[in-house]
Structures are given as C-alpha cells and as structure tokens.
Amino acid sequence: MASIIAELLDRSEISKYLLGIADVEGEWGLYKLRTDASEWIAAIDNGIAIDEAQSKRCLIKYELWDGPPPPCDSWDGTWSGNVLLPSGVVFAISGYSGDIFHGAEFDLGRRDSVWQVRIHRKRLGYEEFTPDLVSFTLLKIQFWLAPL
C-alpha cells in the first residue's frame, strides 16, 4: 500500500483567479494553455492549467506519494494525468488585473521526471450557502513517479 512521503498545505489563499500549477523553471507555458469546455483541467509539460473561474478563492494541499494513493471518493471532482517537470519544484499561479501571484513551492525531490498526478476538487457550500455563493474551492494535488 502506498504512503505519503511529503506534504504541504499552502497557507496562502489563492485569490482571483487560479491559473494552475507550474514547474518553477517553466511557468511560461501555463499562460498559453487553456482548458476546453468539457474539462476543468488541461496538462502540458511544465504545468497543469486549472479552470477555477467560478471560485474567487482556493486553498491547495500538495502530497508526494511513493505509489498511487488510495481514491478520495468524497471530493466533487477528480482528474488524473501525467506531467513532465524539469526542476521537480511546483507552485500555484494566479492572476488578476494583469498581476501574477505565486503560491508556496513544493519540492518533489527529483528533476526531469514524469509524474503521475491526481487532482481532487471540492467546492465549499452549506445548505442555502451554495458553492457559487461561497466561491471557495479546496484542491488536493497528489504526485507519484510514473512507471518507466
């Protein structure tokens, strides 16, 4: 059974508007990448675009695993894919009114590797305080090395 090697709860609230997660040495590719109408995530080498335009605020937790983590069935949405990360260090990128902001860096401990990634999303709401009113999203981003 797989176990967590490292984790980081980014305490900086990503506000207006999350663009995605990028390698610190290749964030430029993320600015050109857009998700299509049927998906909330799209991936390229160096990053993962995340469409969270409905949420004005996000909190992100990163996890590094030694193998595929167990499923998280209680989350609203899940995406899985692969991404090549040159530096092995990632951070969240958000942009608003032409300004770009970066979240905390999460070091995966290995350069020039292809990582399997699973992203879980939960939009917060309670009773009449629906997710579109609360406008707050939690993201759990799990990484583990892709098989050779």
C-alpha positions in Angstrom: 0.0 0.0 0.0 1.3 3.5 -0.9 2.2 6.1 1.7 2.8 9.8 1.8 6.5 10.8 1.5 5.9 14.6 1.9 3.1 17.1 2.0 2.5 20.8 2.1 -0.6 22.8 2.9 -0.1 26.1 1.1 -1.3 28.6 3.7 -1.5 31.4 1.2 -5.0 31.7 -0.1 -5.1 31.8 -3.9 -7.5 34.6 -4.7 -8.7 35.8 -8.1 -8.1 33.6 -10.2 -6.1 30.3 -10.2 -4.4 29.7 -13.5 -2.9 26.4 -12.5 0.2 24.6 -11.1 3.5 25.0 -12.8 7.2 24.0 -12.6 9.2 26.9 -11.2 11.5 26.7 -14.3 8.8 26.6 -16.9 5.7 28.6 -15.8 5.5 30.5 -19.1 3.8 27.5 -20.9 0.9 27.7 -18.5 -0.1 31.2 -19.6 -0.9 30.0 -23.1 -2.7 26.8 -22.0 -6.5 26.9 -21.7 -8.9 24.2 -20.7 -11.7 23.3 -23.2 -15.4 23.5 -22.4 -15.6 19.8 -21.4 -12.7 19.7 -19.0 -11.7 21.7 -15.9 -8.0 20.8 -16.3 -5.5 20.5 -19.2 -1.9 19.4 -18.9 1.3 20.1 -20.8 5.0 19.7 -20.0 5.9 22.0 -17.1 2.3 22.6 -15.9 -1.4 21.9 -15.4 -4.0 24.6 -16.2 -6.9 24.5 -13.8 -10.1 26.3 -14.6 -11.4 27.7 -11.3 -13.0 30.8 -12.7 -16.2 30.2 -10.5 -14.1 30.3 -7.4 -12.6 33.5 -6.3 -10.5 31.8 -3.6 -8.7 28.4 -3.4 -6.6 26.5 -0.9 -4.2 23.9 -2.1 -2.6 20.9 -0.5 0.2 19.1 -2.2 1.1 15.4 -1.5 4.1 13.3 -2.7 3.4 9.6 -2.6 5.6 6.5 -3.1 3.0 4.9 -5.4 -0.6 5.5 -6.5 -2.6 7.0 -3.5 -6.0 5.5 -2.5 -9.0 7.1 -4.1 -10.8 10.1 -2.4 -14.4 9.4 -3.2 -15.8 12.3 -1.1 -14.5 15.0 -3.4 -16.6 16.7 -6.1 -14.3 16.1 -9.0 -11.1 14.2 -9.8 -8.6 14.5 -12.7 -5.7 12.2 -13.4 -2.8 12.6 -15.8 0.9 12.9 -16.4 3.2 15.9 -16.5 7.0 16.3 -17.1 8.5 18.7 -14.5 12.1 19.9 -15.3 13.0 21.2 -11.8 10.7 19.0 -9.8 9.5 22.1 -7.9 6.0 23.3 -8.4 3.8 26.3 -7.3 0.4 27.6 -7.9 0.0 30.6 -10.2 -2.9 33.1 -10.1 -3.6 36.2 -12.0 -5.8 39.2 -11.6 -5.8 42.6 -13.4 -2.6 41.8 -15.1 -0.7 40.9 -11.9 0.7 37.4 -11.4 1.0 35.8 -8.0 2.8 32.6 -6.9 1.9 30.2 -4.0 4.3 28.3 -1.9 6.9 26.0 -3.6 6.5 22.2 -3.2 9.7 20.2 -3.9 9.1 16.7 -5.3 12.8 15.9 -4.9 13.6 14.8 -8.4 14.5 16.7 -11.5 13.5 15.9 -15.1 10.9 13.3 -14.2 7.4 12.4 -15.5 5.0 12.5 -12.6 1.6 10.9 -12.4 -0.8 13.5 -10.9 -4.3 13.2 -9.4 -6.1 16.4 -8.5 -9.2 16.4 -6.3 -11.6 19.3 -6.1 -14.2 20.3 -3.5 -16.3 23.4 -3.9 -17.5 24.5 -0.5 -21.1 25.2 0.3 -23.6 24.5 3.1 -27.4 24.4 2.9 -28.5 27.7 1.2 -24.9 28.9 1.1 -24.3 27.2 -2.2 -20.8 26.8 -3.7 -21.4 29.6 -6.2 -22.2 32.0 -3.3 -19.3 30.8 -1.1 -16.9 30.9 -4.0 -14.2 28.8 -2.2 -12.5 25.7 -3.6 -10.2 23.2 -2.0 -7.7 21.3 -4.2 -5.7 18.3 -3.2 -2.8 17.6 -5.6 -1.1 14.2 -5.4 2.1 13.3 -7.2 3.9 10.0 -7.6 6.5 8.9 -10.1 5.2 7.5 -13.4 6.5 4.0 -14.2 9.4 3.9 -16.6 
